[in-house]
């Protein structure tokens, strides 16, 4: 059977290691529950239920999910809609767009030719996606080019709760602090401190999806000694408070649970 011009790929995945993938269709990558790590063009993005990626057909990406995810992604034939403006654009998703994505579960790859309503629905959602993708999203960290920088980023991620110090990280990767600082700026376009801050905020966004974890515990887990310092840093990063961000994530998770049960 020939796949329709647009369809939804809906599946629950067990944890999987990093793998390279490429799609022959324009792809709206979305996890309705759980987080996906997406690596493309020297950047690693974490995609919780409040974030999605809009990909041009043919772009090679690396994906990884350390925990189970509920994938609810859309695939568009290149001739059905205009190509995304960029090879890959990650963006924050709205409740309206999330509900539209979940509604598309009714049209899977085996659903056959789309009727007029389905075609209009997918077209409208593509326009909504294009509008959302026009805004910048800073929830990424650089990959790094040298072994020293890659290792330093990995160690920093592992030690977030222990409040890593740059001098210790430099010793661990067998590099002088001044040399490592220059490499971070040259390879990543930002300092180690800026990378560390992003790692903390991205990890905090993941932890906020756990309703059993107090927000103060989230802040402590990513290296903040006070609730006020964590709240200010997260608001500066995400433009919303940790409490409001959690509320948005839980709404998305509830929608995903309702979708699985319907």
N, C-alpha and C positions, 0 to 999 in steps of 0.2 A: 504493500500500500504506500502511495506517495504521501509524505507528510504535508499537512496543510500549510498555507502561506505564513501562518503564525500559530503557535501553540504554547502550552504551559508544560513545563517539566516539573512534576511534583513527586518528591521522594524523600524518605527519611534515610540518612546515611549514618553508619557507624563511624567512629574516628578513623581517619585515613592520613597517611604520611603525605609529605609534599609530592606533587606530581605535576607534570607539564601537560597542558591541554590547549586545544585550538578548535574553534567552532567555525563551521562554514556559513553560519547565520549571525546576524546582529543579535546580541545576547544581553538580556537584563538579568544580571546575577543577583539573587536575593535569597537570604536565609530567613525564614519566618520564625525560626527558633534555633538558638545556638549561633556561634560565630564562625565565619570563614576567614582565613588569612589568604590574602591575594597579593602576589608579587608580580609586578610588571614595571618595566622601564626603570629599574634601579630603586623602586620603592616597595615597601610592604604595607598593605592596608589591612586593617581588621574590620570586618563587616558584620556587626551585630544586627538585630532586627530593625534598627533605626537607620540603617545605611545600605546602599546598593551600589552596584557597578554597572555602567552602560558601556558595552564593548562593541567595537566594530568587528565584522566578520573577518576571520583570518588572523586575528591578533593572538600571539602565543602568550599564555599566562601560566603562572605556577600557583596552585591552590593547595591548601592544607586545612584540615579541621581536626583539632586536638580532642574535641568532644563531639558527641552526636549533634547533627544539625537536621533541620527540616527545610529542604531546598524547595523553593517555589519560584522558579525562574522562567523567563519568557524568551522564545526564540523567534526571530523574524527573518523571513526570506529577504535577501538583499533587494529584490525588486519590489517588495511590498511597501516598504517605507524608505525614506531618505536615510542615508548612513549617519550614524552618530558623528558629531562634529570633530571628535578626537578619538584616537584608537582606544583609549580607556579613560573614563571619567567616573570617579567615585563621588557620591552625593548623599546628603541627608534626605531621608524619605519622610513624607507627610502621612498622617493617618488616612487621608483620602486615597493616595497612591497605593498604600499598603492594602487597603480593602479592595481596590481595583485589581491588584496583582493576585490576591487570594481568590477573587471571583473568577479569575481566568482558569482555575483548576478544572472547570467544567469542560474546557477545550484542550484535551491532551493530544499527544502525537498521533493517536489512532482515531481521532474524532472525525476525520474526513474533511471534505471541503467546508470552508466557513460560510455560514449564511450571512446576509447583509448586516444583521445585528452584531454578530461576532466580529466581522471585519471592521465595523465602525468602532466597536469597543476596543479592539487592539490598536486601531489607528489613534483613537483618542488617548489611550494610555501612553503610546509612543510620544505624542505631543506633550503630555504631562511630564514624562520622563525627560524630554529635551529641555523643558523649562526648568526643572529642578537641577539638571546636570549643568546648567549655565552658572550655578553658584559654586564657589570654591569650597573645598573641604580639606581641612588640615590634619585629618586623622591618619597620618602615615609616618613611617620612620624610614630613613635611607637604609639600603642594603649594605653599602660599603664596598670598596673594591679590593683593598688589601686584606690579607689574612689577619693582620693586627686589628684593623678597624672592625672587621666582621666579628672577630672574637670578643672585642671590647663591647660591642653592642649586645652580643649574646650573654656575656657575663653580667652586664648592667641589667638586662631583662630578668635574669635569674635572681639577682640580689636586690630587687626593688624594695622589699620590706626591710632589708638590713641596712638601707641607706648607703649605697656604695660610694666610695671616695675615689676620685680620679687617679690619685697617685697609686692606690692599691690596684686599680684596674690596669694601669700602665705596667706595673711590675708583673702582673699576672700574664700579660701578653708579650712580655719581654721587650718593652719599648720605653724609651725615656719619655717622661710626661710632656716635655716640650715638643718632642718629635710627634708623639701621638696626637697632641692638640693640633699641630699643623696638618696632619693627615686627615683628621676629622673635618677641618675647615675646607681642605682641598677636595676631599672625596664626597662629603655630605652636604657642603654648603652651609653648615651650621656647627656650633661647638658641641662638645660632649654634653655639657650641661643642658643645652637645648634638646638634644636627642633624649637624654634621661627624662626630661620633663614630659616629652611626648610619650615615651614608654610608660611613664607613670599614669598619664591621663588615659591612654588607650587601655591599659590594664584595668584601671578603675572603671571604665565604661563597661568592660566585660563583667567585672565583679558586681556591678550594680544590677545586673540581670538576676542575681540570686536574692530573692525576696527575704530569705532567712538570715542574710548577713546585714548587720546594722551599718548605716552609712559611716559612722565613726570607725568601724572595723575596716571598711573599705579604704578609708584614708590612711589608717595605720598600716594596712597591708601593702600599700604602694609607697610608704616611706614618709608620711606626714605625721608629725607628733601632735598636731592640734587640728580640731575639726574646722576652725575658722580658716586656717591656712589652706587646708585641703579644699574647702568650699570655694574660697577665692580663686585658687588655681584652676579648679574645674570649671567654674563659671567663665573665667577668662578664656579657657580652651574651647568649651562647648556652647557658650552663650546661654546656658541654662544652669540652674542649680543641680547638684547631684540628686536631690529629691525629685525635681521635675523630670530629670532625665530618666530616673528609675521608673517613674509613673508611665512615661511614654513607652519604655521597653516592655513593661508588664502588660500594657494594653496590646502591644504587638504579640506577646506570647499568648495572651488569652484568645486573640483572633486566630492564632495558629492552632490552638487546642480545639477551638470551635470548628475550625476547618477540617481537622482530622476526624472529628466525630460526626461530621455531617455527611 
